[in-house]
Amino acid sequence: MKKAIISNGYKFILAFISACIGLVTYAQDSVSVTHKTTTTSTTTTNDWYMQPWVWVVGGAVLLIILVALLRGGSSDKEVTRTTVVKDDRF
């Protein structure tokens, strides 16, 4: 009985989240036109992520992080372990 309640709770939460996502996407599709203009203007925008230097810097940072992670696990320190065995015979 408890598993059925939990399972139905998950289904309800999933349905609620799906409905919210549907409402958000439906709201983004609606466009209201208040007036028409006859003039046209062309504007070009360059987003920051379209610049080549951003990709070069991002790749360099990613490469540095990968090298640091891969090199960090291999240390040249020698590990010495000593095992002490207690003998109760004496």
C-alpha positions in Angstrom: 0.0 0.0 0.0 2.8 2.4 0.9 4.6 1.7 -2.5 1.4 2.5 -4.4 1.0 5.8 -2.6 4.6 6.7 -3.3 4.3 5.6 -6.9 1.1 7.7 -7.4 2.8 10.6 -5.8 5.7 10.5 -8.3 3.2 10.3 -11.1 1.3 13.3 -9.8 4.5 15.3 -9.5 5.6 14.3 -13.0 2.2 15.3 -14.4 2.4 18.7 -12.6 5.9 19.4 -13.9 4.9 18.4 -17.4 1.9 20.7 -17.3 4.0 23.6 -16.1 6.5 23.1 -18.9 3.7 23.0 -21.4 2.3 26.3 -20.1 5.7 28.0 -20.3 6.3 26.8 -23.9 2.7 27.8 -24.9 3.2 31.2 -23.5 6.4 31.7 -25.5 4.7 30.9 -28.7 2.0 33.6 -28.5 3.0 36.8 -30.3 0.9 40.0 -30.2 1.2 42.4 -33.0 0.1 45.9 -32.0 1.1 47.8 -35.2 2.6 47.3 -38.6 5.6 49.3 -39.7 6.8 49.7 -43.3 10.4 50.6 -42.5 12.9 47.8 -42.3 16.2 48.0 -40.6 18.9 45.3 -40.5 20.8 44.9 -37.3 23.5 42.4 -36.7 24.4 41.1 -33.3 27.4 39.2 -32.3 26.9 37.1 -29.3 29.9 36.5 -27.0 29.9 32.8 -27.5 30.2 33.3 -31.3 33.6 34.9 -30.9 36.6 32.6 -31.8 38.7 33.8 -28.9 36.1 32.6 -26.4 36.3 29.1 -27.8 40.1 29.2 -27.7 40.2 30.3 -24.1 37.5 27.8 -23.1 39.4 25.0 -24.7 42.7 26.0 -23.0 40.9 26.2 -19.6 39.4 22.7 -20.2 42.7 21.3 -21.2 44.4 22.7 -18.1 41.7 21.2 -15.9 42.0 17.8 -17.6 45.8 17.8 -17.2 45.5 18.8 -13.5 43.0 16.1 -12.8 45.0 13.4 -14.6 48.3 14.4 -13.1 47.0 14.9 -9.6 46.2 11.2 -9.0 49.8 9.9 -9.7 52.1 10.8 -6.9 55.7 9.6 -6.8 55.7 9.2 -3.0 56.7 5.8 -1.7 54.2 4.3 0.6 55.6 2.2 3.4 53.2 0.0 5.3 54.0 -1.8 8.5 51.9 -4.6 9.8 52.1 -5.4 13.5 51.0 -8.8 14.6 50.4 -9.4 18.3 51.3 -12.9 19.4 49.4 -14.1 22.4 51.5 -17.3 23.0 53.8 -15.8 25.5 
